[in-house]
């Protein structure tokens, strides 16, 4: 599950979650790294989302994970997102 001590650079396609500081705004879901943005900032998109991207997310707020299982959950806007199980 989340490992807050992983400070390596991230590659496009990696599955991540966000730190509690951003969870209120972004939700406690899984995201995909889209691209680096003036490293150590990255662009993220919600895994299974509508394509909306969060640009300029600081690396310190991104937690790389490798979930054993991924579960689809409904979001407040009647869409779906994914969370680690």
Residue pairs with C-beta under 8 A, 6 or more apart in sequence:
1 65
1 67
1 84
2 17
2 63
2 65
3 63
3 64
3 65
4 19
4 63
6 63
6 64
7 59
8 64
9 36
9 39
9 40
9 59
10 16
10 33
10 36
10 42
10 59
10 62
10 64
11 33
12 33
12 34
12 35
12 36
13 32
13 33
14 32
14 33
14 64
15 30
15 31
15 32
15 47
15 64
15 65
15 66
15 67
16 30
16 31
16 32
16 33
16 44
16 62
16 63
16 64
16 65
17 28
17 29
17 30
17 31
17 62
17 63
17 65
17 84
18 26
18 28
18 31
18 44
18 57
18 61
18 62
18 63
19 60
19 61
19 62
19 63
21 61
22 57
22 61
26 44
26 46
26 54
27 46
27 75
27 81
28 83
29 46
29 47
29 73
29 75
29 81
29 82
29 83
30 46
30 47
30 65
30 67
30 70
30 81
30 82
30 83
30 84
31 44
31 45
31 46
31 47
31 54
32 44
32 45
32 46
32 47
33 42
33 43
33 44
33 62
34 42
34 43
34 44
34 45
34 53
35 42
35 43
36 42
36 43
37 43
37 55
37 56
38 56
39 59
40 58
40 59
40 60
41 55
41 56
41 57
41 58
41 59
42 57
42 59
42 62
43 53
43 54
43 55
43 56
43 57
44 53
44 54
44 57
44 62
45 51
45 52
45 53
45 54
46 52
46 81
47 70
47 81
47 82
48 72
48 80
48 81
48 82
49 79
49 81
50 79
65 84
67 84
67 85
68 84
68 85
69 84
69 85
70 82
70 83
70 84
70 85
71 82
71 83
71 84
71 85
72 80
72 81
72 82
73 80
73 81
73 82
73 83
74 80
74 81
75 81
